[in-house]
Amino acid sequence: MSDEQAMSRVQTEAQPERGHKAFSGDVLFDFLSTYGTVFALFIVVAIFTAISPRFISSDNIINILHEIATLTIVSIGLTICVAVGEFDLSVGTVASLAGIVVSGLIVRQERSALVAILAALGCGLAFGLLNSVIVCVLRIPSLITTLGTSAIAVGANFAYAKGDSIYGRFPSTFKFIGQGEIGPIPTAVVIAAVLTALAYVFLNQTRWGRYVVATGGNPQAARLMGINTLMFRAIGLTAAGLCAALAGVVLTSYLGTGQPTGGDVYTLDALAAVFVGMTTVRPGQANIAGTIVGVLILGVIANGLNLVGAPFYLQQIVRGSILIASVSLAVIREEIRLF
């Protein structure tokens, strides 16, 4: 055995003990970095349970799931959009427009629930495609594009509804979407769960899903691999528009009325959920599991604050703080870049 071989063998045999210590520390750090947000969720649940024993009751848990179902639907579409490297600031106003369209067609034009729902989803598809064309063909940044199309959605909304809420009698088939139950589980929760499962499989188990992630992670490398990055960016923006419209339909069914600004709040909430999700499970990458954690954190905090009698403005402050904190953490750790 030569001296170099002997030295190599000595170094190899000497490394395990030191490597094991380093490895243990790295594993612990990586585990906390990856799942720290999940632990934060459990801590928040524990705090509200200690403050109000009603918080952990089965009825309240189902209530929380029902309350976050619409936000989940919006956030799933936005997750796919962010995963491909784009942003959509129009999801809230598109959801509001879809709610006004579906309620107006049913109540004012006396159309069937199916026709009204398809028309509302068509609005979401149209805005998704419009965003895609402006971003992918005209090369306008998605932040600017969707800010503009959000204003268009607001204008269309008020042109149709005249700024008024739309009240009336909805058919039972339509009310079942937001107010019905499948067993003990609200229908809206089932819809959100099915959409979540489909999106998870799409992003993690399909070739197109991997292309979406590759496009968002490194567009130049993705192009060199032969991936049509423009198409997948369009898919992300279109998914955001469609999911926003579906959320508007579910929200309208749940409320029993079309509200001109009913879905506007979901822009901020969905962004917060997605960015919180990017700090966990797969840090730095928009992922479905992480987004669900983010949605649950927002839902648990909102429900808990309601139970303890906190004023509405405090909930808004908390939402904004969560968004700022999650984005700041991810940027500081160089996990995401907004520009």
N, C-alpha and C positions, 0 to 999 in steps of 0.2 A: 504494500500500500504506500503510495507516494505521500509526501508531506502535505500537499494540497488536498488530497483525498481525506487524509486524517483530520486536517483542520476543518474541512467541510463537515465531516462526521461529528466532530466535537461540537461545532456550532449548532448543528442540527439537534443533537442530543441535549444541548444546554438550553435551547430555546423554549421547550414546552412549558417549564415552570414559570418563566417570565411571561411568556405569551399567554399562559392560562390566567395569570393575574390581570394582565392588560385586557385579555379577552372578556373576563368576567366584568370588569369595569365598563368596557365598551358595550357589552350586551345590556347591562343595566341602564346605561345612559341612553342607548338606542331605544330600549323598551319604553322608558319614560318619555322620550322625545316623541315616540310614535303614538303612544296611547295615553299620554298625559291628559289630553282633552276628554277622553272617555272617563278617566278618574275624576276629572272636574265635574262631569255630569253626575256621577254618583254622589259626589260631595254636595252638590246643589240639591239633589233629591233628599239626601240625609238631613240637610239643614231645614228644608221646608217640612219634612216629616216630623222633625222635632218641634217645629213651631206650630204646626197644625196637623194633628193625627188624621184628619179627613183627607189629607193630601194623598196618602198612599192607598186609599180605599179603591176597590175595583171600579166603582161608578166614576170616580174622579179620573182614574187612569184612562178609562174609555172616553171620558169627556176630553181629556188632553189629546188623545189620538184623533178624536173627531175635529178638534179645533185646529190641529196642525195638518190635517189631510190636504187642504187646499194649498198651504204653503209648501208641503212636500211635492205636490205636482209641479208647481212653478219652479221649485229648486232643482228638481230632476232635470228639466229641460235646460235650465241655466248651467247645471253641472256639465252637461255635454257640450254646451257652448264654450264654457271656460276651459274645458279639457282640450278643445281644439285651438285654444289661444285667442278667443274672441270674448267680447263682453256685450251684454244686451241690457240697456237701461230702459227699454220700453216694455218689459214684461208686465209691470204693474198696470200701465195704462191700456195695454192690449187685453189684459184680463178684464178690466173694467168695461172696455168696448164690447168684448164678447158677451159679458153679462147683460149689457144693455140690448145688444142685438137679439140674443135668445129670448129675453123677456118681452121685448117689443114685438117680435114676430108672433109669439104665442098669444100675448094679451091684445095688442093693437091690430095686428093683421090676421089673427086667428088661424095661424098656420099650425100644423101638427108639431109635436115636440121633436120628432126626428128631423124634420126639415129645418126647424129652428136651430137645433144642435149642430147640424151639418153646416148651416150658414155661419154660425159662430166660430166653429172650427176653421171654416174657410177664411174668416177674417184673420185668425192667427196664422194660417198658412200664407196668406197674402203678405202680411207684414214680415214674416220670416223670409219669404222669397225676395221682398223688396230690400230688406236689410242685406241679404246675400248679394244681390246684384250691385248695390251701391258699394259694399265692402270689397267684394271679390273682383268686380269688373272695373268700377271707377276708382278703386283703391283708396277709399276714404276710411280712416280708422273707425272701428266699430263703436268706440265710445262716442264719437261725434255723430256718426250715422244714427245710432239708436236713440240718442238724445233728440235728434230731429224728428225721427219717425214716432217717437213718443208724443211729441207735440201734435203731430198729424193725427194720432189715435185720439188724443184729447179733443181735437177739433171735430173729428168725425163723430165722436161720442156725443158731444153737446149739440151738434147739428141734428142728430137723429132724435135725441131725447129732450132737447131744449133745456138741458140742465136739470130736468126733473127726474125723480125716481119713478119707476114704472111698477105700479101695483095692479093686481088683478088675480083672477083665479087660474091657477096652473093645474094641468092634468096630473092625476096621481102618478102616472108613469114618469113624469118629469120630477115631481117632488121626491120620488123614491131615490133619485140619484144623490141628493144631499141630505134628505131627512129619513130615508128608509133604513132598514137593518137587514142584514143577512145573518140569521141567528142572533147572537148577542152583539155582533160587530156592525157598526154603522157602514152603510154602503160606500160612503165617501172614503172611509178607511180602507176598505177592500180595493177600491179603484186605485188609491194611492199605493197600496202594497203591491198590486199587480204591476203597475207602471214602474215601481222601484225595482222589482225583480227583473222585468224585461230590460230595463236600462242597465242593470248590473251585468246581466248576461251579455248584452250587446257590447259593453265596454271591455269586459274581461274575458269573454269566451269566443268572440267572433273576430274574423280578420279585419272587418271594417272598423270594429271597435279599437283594435290595436293601431289601425291607421289613424284614427281620430287622435289617440294619445300621442302617436309619433308626430303628427302634424303640429300639435300643440307644444310638444316638448322641444323639437328642433326642426322647424319648417324646412330649412335648407338641406339638412341631412335627409329629411323625408322625401324631398324632391329628387335628390340624387339617387334615392332608392327606387324611384319610379312611381311614387305615390302622387296621385292627383290632389295636391293640397287644397286647391281652390274648391274642388268638389266637397271635400270634407269640412272645410270651413263653412261652406254653404249648408251642409247637413247640420252642423252645430247651431247656426243661427236659425235655421228652419225649425229645429227641434225646440228651441227656446220659445218661438212664436206659437207653435202648436200646443205645447204644454201650458203656456200662459192662457190660451183660449180655453182649453179644457178646464183649467182652474177657475176661470170666470164662469163657466157653465155650472160647475159644482157649487161655487159660492152662491150663485143666484138661486139655485135649487135649495140650498141650505137656508138662505135668508128669506126665501119666499117673495123676493122683490128684486128688481133691477136697480142697482145703485150706481150713479154716474162715476163715483170715485171709490166704489167698493173694493176694487183690487189694487188701487194705487200704492198702498202700503207694502205690497209684496215685493216691489223692486228692492227696497232697502232690506227687508227681512230675508229675501232669497239670497241676495249678495252676502249678507252676514252669514247665513247658513253654509253657503258654498265656501267662503273664505275660512270659516271655523273648520269646516271639513278638510281643508287643505293643510291644516296643522296636525291632523291625526290620520291613522291607518296608513296612508301613503303621503307623508309630508311633502309639500311642494307641488302636489298634483291633485287636480280636481278629481274626486272619486265618489262613487255613489254611497259607499258605507260611511265615509267621513261626512258627507252632506247630511245623511240621516242623523248622525250624532249632532251636527249643528242645528238641525231642525228641532230635535228633541230638547237641546239646551234652551233654545228660544221659547219653545212651548212650555217647558217646565217652569222657566222663570216667569213667563207671563201668567200662567195659571197660579203659581205660588204667590205672586204679588197680589193677584186678585183675591186669593183666599185670606191674605193678611190685611186686606183693605187698603193697599197702596194706591195712590192716585194715578190716573192714566198717564199724566206727563212723566211720571217716574219710569213707567214702562218704556216710553219713547227714549228717555235718556239712557236706559240700560241697553236698548237695542243698538243705539248709535255707538255706545261705548264698546259693546261686544264687537261690532264691525271694525272700529278703529283698532282695538287691541289685537284682534285676530290678523288683520292685514299687517299691522306694525310688526308683530312677532314673525310672520312669514317673511316679510321684507328684510328685517334685521338678520334672520338666519339665512338670507339669500335663497329662499325656497321659491319665491315668486318674484316676478318683475312686472309692474303694471305698465311700464313704458319702455 
